[in-house]
């Protein structure tokens, strides 16, 4: 049924559960699971930067990308035994929703499996959650998982 599944992860319990569901779905079809993290750039901690809501200038692009790779590695190791599916880790920078949709288009995935809420629950309730935006704009099936 599925040849390729995209799982956006942020380390939240919802995204961890979505990863477990995606691996279980993919195992039955010997599908590829693309695990995507779009790390947030750390915020500035100096007074002017905090007041402006600016990103930290003390962090490099490579450090942010490495943080995303580390998060994916930690999530995969938390799965326990090695899953019987092909897992492809991906890290992207930018707007989370746009990055998820772009990866789904680029990879021609059959489905996106994602958590209903991420780490920024309050922001999601006020502005509309990433999962809600992806569900309405995705070029493929979207499965929303509640933890």
Secondary structure, 3 states (H helix, E strand, C coil): CCCEEEEECCCCHHHHHHHHHHHHHHHHHCCEEEEEECCCCCECCCHHHHHHCCECCCCCHHHHHHHHHHHHHHHHHHCCCCCCCEEEEEECCCCHHHHHHHHHHHHCCCEEEEECCCCCHHHHHHHCCHHHHHHHHCCCEEEEECC
